[in-house]
Amino acid sequence: MEHFPIFLATTGRRIVLSGGGDAAMAKLRLLLKTRARINVFASDPAPEIIQWADTGKLTLHKRRLDPGDTLCAALFYAADEDAVEDARTAHIARSEGALVNIVDNLADSAFITPAIVDRDPVTIAIGTEGAAPVLARAIKADLEEKLPATLGTLARIGKTFRKASYALPFGRARRDFWRDYYFNAGPKAMHDGQEHVQPVLEDLLTDHLSKTARDGHVAFVGGGPGDPELLTLKARRALDEADVVIYDRLISPEILELARREAVMIDVGKEGFGPSTSQDTINDLLVEHAQTGAQVVRLKSGDATLFGRLDEEIDAVDAHGIGWHIVPGITSASAAVATIGHSFTRRGRNASVRFLTGHDMKGFADHDWASLARTNEVAAIYMGKKSARFIQGRLLMHGADRATPVTLIENASRPDQRVLETTLDRLPDDLAAAKLSGPALTFYGLAPRAAVQAATHIKLEETA
């Protein structure tokens, strides 16, 4: 993040702009929404700027900007649409202590002005660090359609009621009250007229003051393969409501960003054949936080019901009478098989698919390898990198064809996804040459469809 977004208090502060043309007017239309004291310097201002000055919305100086004109200014805009003049005025403003923005000159600007969705006092700022203003405007247009015009009125009324809401305990009780107001009782009251909102707000507070605190609860949430767009809507809601998020090592940073800033984030990552948080510790954390009344999200990679020790964690919270529910997620195998353009089953090829984990070697060794070694069988093997030679040996021992296709997908669905196409015969050697460092899923019996082979496929001659 090169530009840190903040909301600047403007009431009574001085903002100076140099310029009188189209670029100046574009900035001024936005600045006039503030409560700042706006000073414009322009030798030949547009008629609209003159009109704004005549109506007292800004102070116009019909001359060029000179030293001393930006003293005590919080912000300065160079909008003369002339590189030499913009550089001159920007130098003056910087030397006099103002933050400087030069229109269409990102490199020499100390700040940028985002696209803004205005539902005063609700303000949404959208920035792309100057890289894609067209995209910012598209996002703004989308938000403008989705946010009701009454949102600002509800927020203004709610603002006057904030101190009254302090009668509720800090945290979840207060959040539940405001969520009920903004998304339920408030909008309904607005339909009957603005004058009905305040009485409804008072009744709502009385109702919430009489409510008993919600019991602690655990949501076992499947976080999907890593792409935040593959997270389910129900999982998004659970993250938004969570007081505590206990998450696995493979949860992507983009998904963790979706949790509330106030939520307690606890990393309990396990690494195959490496350092791990013990299962007993994870169980204890779930119980400890839920017993305080917290809404806990146990965030697991992929789908929580597949190779996630879910039953052990449910048994732990059950033993303490703690409520829980499961939010299914997209398992990594589903994302990975989509990447190579296949389905798990196909008429005339295979009517079933096996899901195996190479992490639990004891159970792995007892698998029915003879049936998997038959022609046209398909298996999705989780955490199978370190057991690749074992897999190869077991299958060959039971008569599998050495030319059987094997595909490994590293970091399925993520920007750094890579695909390794090989065969059972070459599997261990090609895997070692590819030097896969991220989590990888192995498909036995499937090769990437030719139409989806792309630059993400590993070229072993480059890695040898």
N, C-alpha and C positions, 0 to 999 in steps of 0.2 A: 504494500500500500504506500504509494509515493505521496499522496495527498490525504491528510487526516481530516475527516469531515467533522465540523463543529457547527453549532448554531450561535451566531454572534449577537449579543444584545445591542440593538441599534437605537433605542429610545434616547433622543436628545444628543446623539453622537453625530459627528460631522463626517459626511461622505462627499468626496470631491470627484468630479468627472470633467475631463477635458475633451471637447468634441461637440459638434452640433449636427451631425449627419445621421444616416441610418443606423450605424453601429452604436452611436450614443443613445438614440431613441430606444433601441432594443434593450440596452442595459437600464435605461431610466424607467421603462415600463415596469420592470421588476423592482427596482429600487424604490419606486413610489408606493409600493405596498408596505414599506417599512415605516417606522416612526423616526427615521433619522432626519437630520438637517442636511439637505442636499444642496450643494453648490456646483453650478455648471459654468465652465469657462469656454466660450466659443465666440469667435469674431463674426461668424455668419450662421447663427442657429436656425434650425428648421422651425416653421411656423408652430408646430405642436409644442416645441420646447418653450417658445415665447408664450404660448397660451397657458402652459403649466405654470410659468413664472407669474403671469398676470393673475392667476387664481390662487397664488400663494403656496403652491405645492412644492416649489423649489426656488432657490435664489439664482438668478442668471446674471453673469458678468459678460458683457459683450466685448470681450477682448481675449487675447491669448493668455494662458496661465504663466505666471511669473514666480520667481522665488518668494517664499513667504505665504503663497496662496494655499498651501497644503498643511500649514502648521496645525497641530491638534486634530488632524484628520485620522479617522480609524482606517478608512479604506480609500484607495485612489484608483480610478479607472482611466486609462489612456485610450481614448476612442476617437482619435483624429483621423484614423484611416490613412495615415502617412507615417512611414517607418521612422523618418528622421524626427518629425515632431513628437511622435509617441516616445521615442528614446529620450528626447530632451525633457519632456514633462515627467516621464517616469523617473529620470535621474533626480529631478527636483523633489518629487514626492518621497523617494527613498531617503534622500539626505535629510528630509524633515520628519522622518519617522513613520511614514504611512506604509501600510501593506499595499503592494502594487499589483494591479491586473492590467496587462496590455492585451487588448482585444486581438484574437487570432495570433497570439504570440505566447505559446505555452512555456517555451524555454526560459523566457525572461520575466515570467509572472510569478509572484510569490503565492498567489492563490488563484483558484478558478471558481467561477460561478456555476453551480449545478443546474440541471433542469429541475423545476420545482412544481409539485402538485400542491395547490393551496386550498386547504379547507380550514382556514384560520379559526382556532389556533393550532389545528393539526397541519403540519407541514412535512412533506416528504421530499427529500433532496435526492436526485439521481445523478451520479457522476461516473464518467468513464475515463478520468484523468486525461481528458482531451483527445482520447484515441478514437472515439466513435460517437460524436454528438448526435448523429442521425439515430443511432441505437437508443441513446438516452431519451430523445424525443419520442421514439416509438414506445418505450416503457412508460413514459409520462402519459401518453395518450391512452394506453391500456389501463393504467391506474385511474385516470380521470373517469373512465367509463364505469369502473367497478366501485368507486367510492361515492356513496350517496351525498347529495348536496347538503343534507341535514346533519352530516357528521360534525361540521364545525359548530353548529348550534348545540348539539349534545355535549361537545367537548367544553364549550364556554360555560354551560350550566354546570357540568361536572366539576369544572375548575373551582367554582364558588363553593362546592360541597366537599372539597378535599379534607378540610380540617374536621368536619363532622364525621368523615369516614374513619378518622383516627380512633374512634371509639371501638373499632374492630381491631383484633390482634394483628400485628404486622405479619405479612407473609401471605399464606394461602387464603386465609379468611378474607383479607382485604382484596386480594386478587379476584376471588370468586364474586365478591360484591360488585366490583367494577366490570367484570365480564358479564354479569347478569344485566347490569345497566346498559352497557354499550351494545350488546348483541341481542338483548331480549326486551326488557321492560322499557328502556329508553326509546328505541325505534317505534315500538307499539304506541307509546304515549304521543310521539310526534305526529302520528296519523290523526290524532284528535285535536292537535293544535299545540303550539309551543308552551302555552300557559299551563298545560297539563303535566309537563315534564317534572317540574319541581315537586309537586305533591307526590307523584309516583316515586321520585327519588327518596323522599322522606319515608314513605311506606316501605320501600325496598330495604332501607337501612334498618328499620325496626324489625323487619322479617329476618334479616341476616344476623342481627344481634341476638335473636332468640334461637338461632340454629346451633346445634352442637357441632363441635369440630369433626371434620371428616376423619374416619379411621385411616391409618396407614394402608397402603396398597402397593402391590408390585405388578407391573406390566412387563411381561417377557416379550420383547419386541425384536422381530427380525429386521436387521438393518440393511438387508440386501447385499449385493456384491461390491458396492462401493460407489457407484454412480448415484448421486443424490436424487436424480430424476427417476430412479427406479425404486425409491422409497415409497411405501404406500401412504395414502392420505391418513389412514388410521395411525400409522407410525408417526407421521408428522404431528398429529394432534397430541399423541402421548408425549412426545419430546417437548412440545410447547407447554404442557401442564406439569412436567416433572420437576420435583424439588431436588431430586438426586438422580444422576445418571451413572450407572455402573457399566462400563463398556469394555469390549474385547480389544485386543491389539489390532485386529484387522479392520476395525471401523475407520472409515476414511475421515480426514480432517474436515472435508466439506460437509459431511453428515453431522459431525460434532458441532459445527458452527450453527446448526439449526436449533440446538437446545437454548433455553433461556439463559441470558447472561448471568442471572442470579443463581442458577442451578449449581449444586455441588457436583463436580465431575471427578469420577474415580476410575482410574485405569487399572484393570485387573487382567491385563494381557497375559495370555499363555503362548509360549513359543514351543513348537514341536521339537523335542529332544534338546530343549534349551531352558533358560530361566522362566519360571512360571509362578503365578500367584496360585497358591493351593486352593483346591475346591472348598475345603473347610473354611478358609478365610473368606471366600466369596459368599458362601452361605451365611456366615456370621454377619457380613456387611449388609446383606439383604434384610436380615432379621433386625439388626441394630437400627437401621434407618427407618424401616417401616414401623417399628415400635414407637418411634417418636411422633408418628402421625404423618410422616412424609409420603408423598406420592413418588414411588421409586420406579425408574425404568431400567430394567436389565437389558442392555442393548447388545445383541449378539450379531455377528456377521452372518450374512445369508439369511437362512430361515432358522428360527430358534429351535424348531423341532428336529433338525437334522444334524447329528454329530455335535450337539451343543451341551450335553449333560443337563438337559432341561429337567428331566425327572428328579435328579438329585436336588436341584434348587427348589423345585416345587415342593418336594417332601420336606425340605428345611423350613419353608415359610408355612406350610400346612401344619407342621408340628407346633407352631406358635399361634395358630388361629388367625393368620394374616391372609387377607383376601388377595386374589391374584387373577390375572387373565393373560391370554396369549394373543399376540398380534403377529400373524404369519408374515413372512418376508419372501422375497424372491431369492431362491438359493443360487449360489454361484454357478452351479451346473447349468441352470436354465439360462443364465446370461452368457455363459461360455459356449453352449451349444448353438445359441442364436448367432454368436460371433462367427462361427464356421459354417453357418447356413444349413443346419440340419435340424431334424427333430430327433427325439430320443428313440422313438419306435417308427417302424415303416412297414407297411403291408408287403409281405413277401420277403422281408429281411429279418426283422425281430419283433416279437410281440411283447417283449419285456425288456427292462433295463435294470442293471444292478448299480446300487450306490454303495461304495466301499470307502473305508478310511484307512490310509496307510500308517496312521499314527498309532493305532492300537495293534501292534504287531502280533500279540498273542492271539487275538481273535482273527486277525488277518490270515495267519498261518492255517487256521482251521476252515477257511472258506472252501466252497465247492469249486475248486479250480477246474476239475474235469468238465463240468458243464459249461463253464465260461470259455474253455478252450475250443469249443465247437465252432464251426463256421457261422458267421453272421451274428454272433453274440456281441452285445454292447455293454460297456460298464463305464461309469463315471467314478473316478478314484480321487478322493480328497486327500490332501497332504501326502501325496505319493512320491515326491521327488527323491527322498532319501531311501525309499524302498523300491526304487525302479528296478534294480538288479534282482531283487527278491521276486518281484512281480514277473519279470521276464523268465526267471528260472522255473517258477511254479507252472507257468503256462506252457512253456516248452516241454517240461517234464510230462505234461498231460496231453501232448500232441498238437498244440496250437501251431498254426502256420506262421513261419518266421516273417512272412511278408504282410501279416495283418497290420493295417494302419493304426498308428497311435498318434494322437495330437495332444500337446500340452498348451494350455492357455494361462499365461502369467498375468496377474492383475486384471482379471476379467472385468470388462465394462469401464475400466478407468482410463484416463488419458495415456498412461504409460503401458497399456496392454501390449503383450507380445504373444505371437503364436509360433510354436515349434511343431512342424510336421515331420514325422519319422515313421519307423516301422518297429514291430516288436523286436526284430533282429538287431536293429541299431539303437534301440532306446537308451540304454545306459551311456553309451559313448556319445551320442548326439546331445543328450541332456548335459553331460559334463562339459562338452564343447560350448554349449549355448550359455552357460554360466547364469542360469536364472537365479535371481536373488529375491524375488517377491513370491507371494503365495501363488501356487500353480495348481490347476486342476487337470487331471489326465483323463483323456477319453480313449478307451480301448475299443477298437473296431470302427472308428470314425476318422475320416480324413477331411480336411476343409474342402467345401464345395469350390470348384474352380472359379466360379463367378465372384466369390468373396475373398479370394486371395489378394492381399494388399501389402502395403509397405510395412505393416506391423508384423509380417511373417519374418521369422529369424532366418538369415542367410548364413548357414554354418561356415561357408568358406571365408566369411568376414570375421568370424569369431574364433576360428581354429588357431 
